[in-house]
Amino acid sequence: MVLPLVDEHKPKCYLCHEGFEDIEKLKEHQNIEHKDFFESNKKQNNRESAPGDVTVF
């Protein structure tokens, strides 16, 4: 999909491809409309070695 040049400066939601006037409105949209997607895909914070990793001291 190609956007016209007039819309290049506007942020766009990558889930529903809707354009917004500024980044704050995009964040608000994603927190309301796609809340379930972001909650289920949170980045895991636990850091541990994977099976088969080799540690060199």
Sequence and secondary structure as in RCSB ss.txt:
>XXXX:A:sequence
MVLPLVDEHKPKCYLCHEGFEDIEKLKEHQNIEHKDFFESNKKQNNRESAPGDVTVF
>XXXX:A:secstr
    GGGTTS B TTT  B SSHHHHHHHHHHHTHHHHHHT         TT     
